[in-house]
Amino acid sequence: MEFVHIPVMLEECMNGLNLKPYGVYFDGTLGGAGHSSEILKRTSPDGRLIATDLDTEALENARSRLAEYNGRFKLFHSNFKNFSAVLKEAGEEKIDGAILDLGVSSYQLDNRERGFSYMGEARLDMRMNRDNPKSAWEVVNLYDKAKLSYIFSVYGEEKFADNIAKNICEARKEKQINTTKELVDIIDKSIPYKFKQNGHPAKKVFQAIRIEVNEELDGLSECIRDIVKSLKKGGRVVILTFHSLEDRIVKQTFKDLETDCICDKRLPVCVCGKKKEIKEINKKPIEASEEEKKINPRAASAKLRVAEKI
Protein backbone atom coordinates (compact mmCIF):
# COMPACT_ATOMS: atom_id res chain seq x y z
CA MET A 1 0.00 0.00 0.00
CA GLU A 2 1.39 3.39 -1.01
CA PHE A 3 2.07 5.76 1.90
CA VAL A 4 -0.33 8.62 1.15
CA HIS A 5 -1.22 11.34 3.62
CA ILE A 6 -3.24 14.48 2.94
CA PRO A 7 -1.64 17.24 5.04
CA VAL A 8 -4.16 19.32 6.98
CA MET A 9 -4.07 23.12 6.59
CA LEU A 10 -0.98 22.92 4.38
CA GLU A 11 -1.06 26.58 3.31
CA GLU A 12 -1.71 27.78 6.85
CA CYS A 13 1.22 25.70 8.13
CA MET A 14 3.60 27.06 5.48
CA ASN A 15 2.49 30.63 6.20
CA GLY A 16 2.97 29.95 9.90
CA LEU A 17 6.56 28.84 9.36
CA ASN A 18 7.34 32.08 7.49
CA LEU A 19 9.85 30.18 5.35
CA LYS A 20 13.24 31.69 4.49
CA PRO A 21 15.21 30.70 1.33
CA TYR A 22 18.34 29.69 3.28
CA GLY A 23 16.51 28.34 6.31
CA VAL A 24 16.98 25.10 8.25
CA TYR A 25 13.72 23.42 9.22
CA PHE A 26 12.66 20.49 11.39
CA ASP A 27 9.66 18.28 10.61
CA GLY A 28 9.13 16.07 13.63
CA THR A 29 6.29 14.07 12.10
CA LEU A 30 7.44 13.26 8.56
CA GLY A 31 4.59 10.88 7.68
CA GLY A 32 3.76 11.08 3.96
CA ALA A 33 6.25 13.97 3.58
CA GLY A 34 3.49 16.41 2.62
CA HIS A 35 4.81 19.22 4.78
CA SER A 36 8.46 18.30 4.20
CA SER A 37 8.19 18.30 0.42
CA GLU A 38 6.48 21.69 0.51
CA ILE A 39 9.17 23.13 2.80
CA LEU A 40 11.92 21.93 0.47
CA LYS A 41 10.05 23.16 -2.60
CA ARG A 42 9.46 26.64 -1.16
CA THR A 43 13.02 27.04 0.14
CA SER A 44 14.75 25.86 -3.05
CA PRO A 45 17.56 25.76 -3.87
CA ASP A 46 19.32 26.24 -0.53
CA GLY A 47 16.87 25.48 2.28
CA ARG A 48 17.60 22.38 4.39
CA LEU A 49 15.39 19.94 6.26
CA ILE A 50 15.80 17.60 9.22
CA ALA A 51 12.92 15.18 9.75
CA THR A 52 11.97 12.31 12.05
CA ASP A 53 9.39 9.56 12.07
CA LEU A 54 8.83 6.40 14.09
CA ASP A 55 7.35 4.57 11.11
CA THR A 56 9.94 2.90 8.87
CA GLU A 57 7.42 2.68 6.03
CA ALA A 58 6.98 6.46 6.20
CA LEU A 59 10.74 6.98 6.05
CA GLU A 60 11.16 4.69 3.04
CA ASN A 61 8.37 6.46 1.20
CA ALA A 62 9.73 9.90 2.08
CA ARG A 63 13.21 9.12 0.75
CA SER A 64 11.61 8.27 -2.58
CA ARG A 65 9.23 11.22 -2.59
CA LEU A 66 11.95 13.71 -1.67
CA ALA A 67 14.57 12.29 -4.05
CA GLU A 68 14.61 15.42 -6.22
CA TYR A 69 15.88 17.33 -3.17
CA ASN A 70 18.74 14.92 -2.36
CA GLY A 71 21.53 16.61 -0.44
CA ARG A 72 19.16 19.04 1.25
CA PHE A 73 17.47 16.76 3.80
CA LYS A 74 18.39 14.30 6.55
CA LEU A 75 15.86 11.75 7.78
CA PHE A 76 16.01 9.94 11.13
CA HIS A 77 14.15 6.92 12.49
CA SER A 78 13.39 8.57 15.79
CA ASN A 79 10.73 10.18 17.93
CA PHE A 80 10.45 13.98 17.59
CA LYS A 81 10.82 14.08 21.37
CA ASN A 82 14.50 13.24 20.78
CA PHE A 83 14.80 16.58 18.99
CA SER A 84 17.97 17.79 20.71
CA ALA A 85 19.87 14.56 20.01
CA VAL A 86 18.66 14.48 16.39
CA LEU A 87 19.67 18.10 15.84
CA LYS A 88 23.16 17.36 17.16
CA GLU A 89 23.46 14.25 14.97
CA ALA A 90 22.37 16.31 11.96
CA GLY A 91 25.25 18.72 12.65
CA GLU A 92 23.05 21.75 13.30
CA GLU A 93 22.93 24.09 16.30
CA LYS A 94 20.05 26.39 15.40
CA ILE A 95 16.99 26.13 13.17
CA ASP A 96 14.65 28.62 11.51
CA GLY A 97 11.46 26.72 12.15
CA ALA A 98 9.81 23.48 13.21
CA ILE A 99 6.53 21.75 12.53
CA LEU A 100 4.78 19.00 14.48
CA ASP A 101 1.68 17.40 12.93
CA LEU A 102 0.47 15.28 15.84
CA GLY A 103 -1.72 12.21 15.64
CA VAL A 104 -2.11 9.38 13.15
CA SER A 105 -1.47 9.71 9.41
CA SER A 106 -4.13 8.91 6.82
CA TYR A 107 -1.99 5.98 5.68
CA GLN A 108 -1.89 4.43 9.14
CA LEU A 109 -5.65 4.79 9.56
CA ASP A 110 -6.46 3.47 6.09
CA ASN A 111 -4.01 0.56 6.25
CA ARG A 112 -6.18 -1.81 8.26
CA GLU A 113 -3.40 -4.26 9.03
CA ARG A 114 -1.84 -1.59 11.28
CA GLY A 115 -4.82 -1.91 13.63
CA PHE A 116 -5.44 1.82 14.14
CA SER A 117 -8.95 1.84 12.67
CA TYR A 118 -12.17 0.72 14.31
CA MET A 119 -13.58 0.07 10.84
CA GLY A 120 -13.14 -3.48 9.52
CA GLU A 121 -11.07 -6.18 11.21
CA ALA A 122 -7.36 -6.42 11.94
CA ARG A 123 -5.06 -7.66 14.67
CA LEU A 124 -4.84 -5.22 17.57
CA ASP A 125 -1.64 -3.25 17.01
CA MET A 126 -1.65 0.60 16.78
CA ARG A 127 2.14 0.90 16.97
CA MET A 128 3.60 3.82 15.06
CA ASN A 129 7.01 2.25 15.63
CA ARG A 130 6.82 -1.45 14.85
CA ASP A 131 9.91 -2.04 17.03
CA ASN A 132 7.82 -1.01 20.04
CA PRO A 133 7.30 -4.15 22.20
CA LYS A 134 3.95 -2.82 23.47
CA SER A 135 1.00 -2.97 21.10
CA ALA A 136 -2.74 -2.50 21.54
CA TRP A 137 -2.96 -6.26 22.14
CA GLU A 138 -0.87 -5.99 25.32
CA VAL A 139 -2.94 -3.06 26.58
CA VAL A 140 -6.29 -4.74 25.97
CA ASN A 141 -5.31 -8.20 27.20
CA LEU A 142 -2.85 -7.51 30.02
CA TYR A 143 -3.90 -4.26 31.73
CA ASP A 144 -6.13 -4.62 34.79
CA LYS A 145 -9.58 -3.03 35.01
CA ALA A 146 -8.41 0.03 36.95
CA LYS A 147 -5.64 0.85 34.46
CA LEU A 148 -7.91 0.35 31.45
CA SER A 149 -10.60 2.54 32.99
CA TYR A 150 -8.01 5.24 33.71
CA ILE A 151 -6.62 5.45 30.18
CA PHE A 152 -10.11 5.36 28.61
CA SER A 153 -11.23 8.16 30.91
CA VAL A 154 -8.12 10.36 30.76
CA TYR A 155 -6.82 9.76 27.22
CA GLY A 156 -10.18 9.13 25.58
CA GLU A 157 -12.41 11.29 27.77
CA GLU A 158 -14.83 8.36 27.56
CA LYS A 159 -17.91 8.69 29.79
CA PHE A 160 -18.41 4.91 30.01
CA ALA A 161 -14.75 4.06 30.67
CA ASP A 162 -15.40 1.95 33.74
CA ASN A 163 -18.13 -0.13 32.12
CA ILE A 164 -16.04 -0.73 28.99
CA ALA A 165 -13.03 -1.77 31.11
CA LYS A 166 -15.20 -4.15 33.14
CA ASN A 167 -16.62 -5.80 30.02
CA ILE A 168 -13.16 -6.18 28.44
CA CYS A 169 -11.93 -7.97 31.58
CA GLU A 170 -15.01 -10.22 31.58
CA ALA A 171 -14.63 -11.05 27.88
CA ARG A 172 -10.97 -12.03 28.14
CA LYS A 173 -11.78 -14.58 30.86
CA GLU A 174 -13.33 -16.60 28.03
CA LYS A 175 -10.66 -15.92 25.40
CA GLN A 176 -8.06 -13.40 24.31
CA ILE A 177 -9.24 -10.29 22.47
CA ASN A 178 -7.18 -10.41 19.28
CA THR A 179 -8.84 -8.16 16.71
CA THR A 180 -10.16 -4.65 16.34
CA LYS A 181 -13.63 -6.01 15.56
CA GLU A 182 -13.72 -8.07 18.75
CA LEU A 183 -12.84 -4.96 20.73
CA VAL A 184 -15.38 -2.81 18.88
CA ASP A 185 -18.13 -5.34 19.66
CA ILE A 186 -17.32 -5.18 23.39
CA ILE A 187 -17.29 -1.38 23.37
CA ASP A 188 -20.56 -1.26 21.45
CA LYS A 189 -22.29 -3.46 24.03
CA SER A 190 -20.92 -1.30 26.87
CA ILE A 191 -22.47 2.00 25.77
CA PRO A 192 -26.21 2.71 26.05
CA TYR A 193 -27.92 3.19 22.70
CA LYS A 194 -28.91 6.83 23.28
CA PHE A 195 -25.23 7.78 23.69
CA LYS A 196 -24.18 6.31 20.31
CA GLN A 197 -25.59 9.11 18.19
CA ASN A 198 -22.47 11.29 17.93
CA GLY A 199 -19.80 9.42 16.00
CA HIS A 200 -18.56 5.85 16.23
CA PRO A 201 -18.88 4.39 19.76
CA ALA A 202 -15.31 3.03 19.66
CA LYS A 203 -13.62 6.27 18.60
CA LYS A 204 -12.64 7.50 22.06
CA VAL A 205 -11.37 4.13 23.32
CA PHE A 206 -9.27 3.56 20.20
CA GLN A 207 -7.79 7.05 20.64
CA ALA A 208 -6.98 6.28 24.28
CA ILE A 209 -5.29 2.97 23.47
CA ARG A 210 -3.29 4.56 20.63
CA ILE A 211 -2.05 7.32 22.94
CA GLU A 212 -1.08 4.75 25.58
CA VAL A 213 0.74 2.47 23.13
CA ASN A 214 2.73 5.27 21.52
CA GLU A 215 3.14 7.43 24.66
CA GLU A 216 1.97 10.38 22.59
CA LEU A 217 1.56 12.87 25.41
CA ASP A 218 4.74 12.01 27.33
CA GLY A 219 7.46 14.57 26.86
CA LEU A 220 5.50 16.78 24.45
CA SER A 221 5.87 19.93 26.53
CA GLU A 222 9.59 19.28 27.09
CA CYS A 223 10.08 18.78 23.33
CA ILE A 224 8.39 22.10 22.53
CA ARG A 225 10.69 23.83 25.03
CA ASP A 226 13.77 22.18 23.45
CA ILE A 227 12.65 23.31 19.99
CA VAL A 228 12.14 26.90 21.18
CA LYS A 229 15.64 26.94 22.72
CA SER A 230 17.08 25.95 19.33
CA LEU A 231 15.12 28.45 17.25
CA LYS A 232 16.92 31.45 15.82
CA LYS A 233 15.41 34.82 16.69
CA GLY A 234 12.29 35.17 14.55
CA GLY A 235 12.13 31.41 14.00
CA ARG A 236 8.76 29.77 14.38
CA VAL A 237 7.25 26.58 15.75
CA VAL A 238 4.01 25.36 14.16
CA ILE A 239 1.94 22.65 15.87
CA LEU A 240 -1.14 20.84 14.60
CA THR A 241 -3.22 18.95 17.17
CA PHE A 242 -6.24 16.73 16.69
CA HIS A 243 -7.70 16.33 20.17
CA SER A 244 -8.11 18.45 23.26
CA LEU A 245 -5.45 16.64 25.34
CA GLU A 246 -2.66 17.53 22.90
CA ASP A 247 -3.95 21.05 22.33
CA ARG A 248 -4.15 21.71 26.06
CA ILE A 249 -0.47 20.78 26.49
CA VAL A 250 0.58 22.99 23.55
CA LYS A 251 -1.55 25.89 24.77
CA GLN A 252 -0.19 25.74 28.33
CA THR A 253 3.42 25.36 27.17
CA PHE A 254 3.13 28.36 24.84
CA LYS A 255 1.51 30.35 27.64
CA ASP A 256 4.38 29.56 30.00
CA LEU A 257 7.02 30.38 27.38
CA GLU A 258 5.28 33.69 26.67
CA THR A 259 5.25 34.67 30.34
CA ASP A 260 7.84 36.94 31.94
CA CYS A 261 8.64 37.09 35.65
CA ILE A 262 6.65 34.68 37.86
CA CYS A 263 7.79 36.16 41.19
CA ASP A 264 5.37 37.01 43.96
CA LYS A 265 3.94 40.41 42.99
CA ARG A 266 4.71 41.70 46.47
CA LEU A 267 8.45 41.53 45.77
CA PRO A 268 9.96 44.89 44.73
CA VAL A 269 12.24 43.33 42.08
CA CYS A 270 12.34 40.14 40.04
CA VAL A 271 14.41 37.35 41.58
CA CYS A 272 13.26 34.42 39.41
CA GLY A 273 15.03 35.59 36.25
CA LYS A 274 12.37 34.12 33.97
CA LYS A 275 12.20 35.83 30.57
CA LYS A 276 9.58 35.68 27.86
CA GLU A 277 10.88 33.45 25.05
CA ILE A 278 8.13 33.52 22.41
CA LYS A 279 5.16 35.45 21.16
CA GLU A 280 2.11 33.64 19.89
CA ILE A 281 1.22 34.58 16.34
CA ASN A 282 -2.38 33.50 16.73
CA LYS A 283 -3.94 33.91 20.18
CA LYS A 284 -6.72 31.53 19.21
CA PRO A 285 -5.98 28.31 17.32
CA ILE A 286 -6.52 28.36 13.57
CA GLU A 287 -9.08 25.85 12.30
CA ALA A 288 -9.56 24.37 8.85
CA SER A 289 -11.97 26.04 6.45
CA GLU A 290 -15.39 24.49 5.88
CA GLU A 291 -14.29 23.67 2.33
CA GLU A 292 -11.24 21.74 3.56
CA LYS A 293 -13.32 19.87 6.13
CA LYS A 294 -15.61 18.67 3.33
CA ILE A 295 -12.66 17.50 1.23
CA ASN A 296 -10.72 16.02 4.16
CA PRO A 297 -12.98 15.09 7.13
CA ARG A 298 -9.91 14.49 9.32
CA ALA A 299 -9.34 18.25 9.30
CA ALA A 300 -12.54 18.80 11.31
CA SER A 301 -10.87 18.44 14.73
CA ALA A 302 -7.54 20.06 13.81
CA LYS A 303 -6.20 23.09 15.66
CA LEU A 304 -3.10 25.00 14.57
CA ARG A 305 -0.97 27.08 16.94
CA VAL A 306 2.04 29.17 15.90
CA ALA A 307 4.68 30.88 18.05
CA GLU A 308 7.76 32.95 17.21
CA LYS A 309 11.08 33.14 19.07
CA ILE A 310 11.84 36.64 20.35
N, C-alpha and C positions, 0 to 999 in steps of 0.2 A: 504493500500500500504506500503510495506516494505521500511524503510528509507535507501536507498543505495546511496552512493556518492563515485565516483572514485577520490581519491586525486591526484592532479596534481603535477608532479615532486616530488614524495614521497621520492625517494632516495636523491635527491638534497637538499630537506628540512631537512632530518635527518642529512646529512653531514654538512649542514649549522649550525645546532644546536650544533654540536660537543658534543654529549650526554655523560654525566658522570654517572657511576653506582649509585651514591648516590644523584644524582641531583634532584632539584625541578623545575618543568617546568609548564609553563602556556600556554594553548591553548585557545585563545580568540574566536575562531570560531569552536566550537566542531563539528557541522554538523553530518555527518555519523560516526564520531569517527575514521576515517582513520588515521589521524596523531596521535591522542591521543593513539590509540591502539598500534601503532608502537613505540611511545615514551615509553609506559609502558613495552612493550615487550623487547625493547633494553636496558632498565635500570633495568630489573629484577635482583635481587628480592627486591631491596631497593629504587629504584627511585620513586618519588611521582609526582602527576599531579593535577593541578588546572585547571578547564575548565569552560567556559561560553558559553551560546547560548541563543538567544532570542526565539527560536522555541521549544515549549514544546514537540513536537513530536520527535525532534532530541534528546532532553534530555532523554526521555523515552527509545528510541532506544539505546542510548549510555550506559545507566545503564545496559541494558541487554547484549550488546556487550562486555562491559568491566567487566562483572561479575567475570571472573577468576582473576581479579586484585583487587577485593574488599579489602578495607583497605588502598589502595595506591592512591586513587583518590577522589577528591571532586568536584562535579558538581554544578553549580549555574545558575539559570534562570535569566540571566542578560546580559547587553550589555558589550562587552569587554572594552568600554570606561569608565566603572566603575571599571577599573582594581585595583586602589588603595584601594577602599572600599572592593572589593572581596578578595584581598590579605590579608587584615586585618581580615576579617571574617573567612578566611581559617586558620588563626593563623600563618601566615608566614611573615617574614620581608624582606627576600631577596630570589631571584630565580636564577637559573643557565641558564635559557633560556626561550624564549617566541616565539610563532608562531601565526601569523594572516594570515588566508586564506580568503581574502576579496571577496565579491561578493555572488552570489546565488549558492546554492548547486544543484547538479544534481537532487536530490529528489524534491526540490522545483520547478525546471523547468519542470520536467517530470510529476509531479502531477498537472494535469490541473486545478483541483478545487481550487488550490492556486492562480490562475490568474496571474502567472509570465510570462507565455509563450504566444507568439503571434501566435502559432500554435493551431488550434482547437478553441473551444469556452468554455468560463467559465465566471463566474461573475468577474468583475473587483475587484481585491483585492491587491495582491502583498505585503501583510504584512508578514515580517519575524516573528514578535511578534503579535499573534492574539489578544492580549489585547490592541494593539494600536488602538485608536479610529479613526485614519485617515487611510483610504485605498485608493487604486487607484480610486475608485468610487468618493470619495470626491474631489480628485484632478481634475479629468476629468469633473465632473458636477458642481463644485462650484467655481473653480478658474476663475478669469476673463481672458480676452484675453492676456493682457500684462504679467500677471504672468505665464500663460501657455507658451507663447512664450519665456519668459526668461528661464524657466527650460528646455525647449526643446533645446534651443540654448546653454546654459551653461553646463547642465548636460548630454545632449545627443550629443552636437556638431552637431546638425541637421541644415543643410543648409536651409531647407524650414520650419523652426520653426514657422515663422509668419503666413504663409499660412495654416499650419496644425492647429494652434491655432484658426485662423479665422473660419475655416470650422467646428471645434469642437463646437465653440460657436453658429454657424448657425444651426448645426444639433440638438443641445439640445433645441433650441427654439421649435422644433416640438415634441421631446420626450427625456426622459433621455437616456443617453448612459450607458447601464447596463453590456454589455459583452465585452470580449476581441475581439471577431469577429467584433462587431459593431465599435469598435475603429479602428481596423485594416483596415476596409473598408473605413473609413474616411481618414485615413493616406494615404492609397493607392491612393485615388482620389486626394490627395493634392500634390503629387510628380509627376513631368513630367516623362514620360515613359523612356526617355534616361538616367535618373538618378537612375533607379531601377535595374541596372545590377550587382551591387556589394552588394550582401547579401539581406536579407529581408528588404523591405521598412519601416517596423515598428520597426526594431531592436533598433534604436537610441532613439526613443520616449519612448519605453517601458523601456529602461535603465534609461532614465531621470525621468520617473514617479516613478520607483522603488527606485531610489536614494532619491527623494523627500519624498516619503512615509516613508522610513526607516531612513532618515537623515544620510545616509551612510558616507558623507564627514565631517559632523560636529564633531569636537572634535578629529579627527583622529590624527592630529599632536600632540595635547596635550597628548593623550593616549600613543603615541610612547615615548614621553619625560618622562612620568610617569614610563613606563616599564624600560627605560634605567636607571632611578634613582634607581630602585629596583634590577637591575642586579648585581650579584657579579662580581668582577674583572675577566675578561675572559669569562663572560657570553655572550650569543648571542641572538639577536632578528632577526627573520626570517619573512619576509613579502612577501606574494604573492598577486599581483594585477592583475586585468583583464581589466582595461581600463586606458587611459592616465591620467584622472583626479586624480584617486587614486595614480597612480605611481608618478605623479608630486609632490603630497603632501609628499609621502614617501621620494622621492629623495631630496627635499628641506629641509625636517626635518633632514635627515641624514647629509646633507651638513652643516647645521647650527651646529649640535651636534659635527661635526668633525672639526669645526673651532675654533682656539684659539682667542686671543685678537682681538676685533673689534674696537679698538680705532683709532682715526685719526692718520694716519702714521706720521704726523708732531710732535706728542707728543713724548718727549724723553723717557718716561716710560709708561707702561700700567696702566690705572686707572679704566678700566672697570671690571677687575677681571675675565673675561670669560676664562674658561679652556676647552680644547678639552676633550670630554667625550667618544667618540667612535672612532673606525677605521672601515672603510668599508672593508669587506672581498673581495667583488667583485665590482670593480669600475663601471663596466657596468652590467646591470641586466642579470641574467641567463635566458635563454629561453628553452622551452621544445625541446627535440630532434624531428627530423622529424618522427621518428618511433612512438613516443608517440602521436604526433599530429594526425597521421593516426588512432591510436587506440582510442584516446580520443580527438575529435575535439575541445572540450572546452579548451584544453591546448594551442591552437594556439595563443591566445592573452595574455597568462600569462607571467608575469615578476617577477622574484625572486630577492630580495635584502637582503643582510645579513650584519649585523654590530656587532662588538664586543666591550664590555665595556673595557676601559683601566684604 
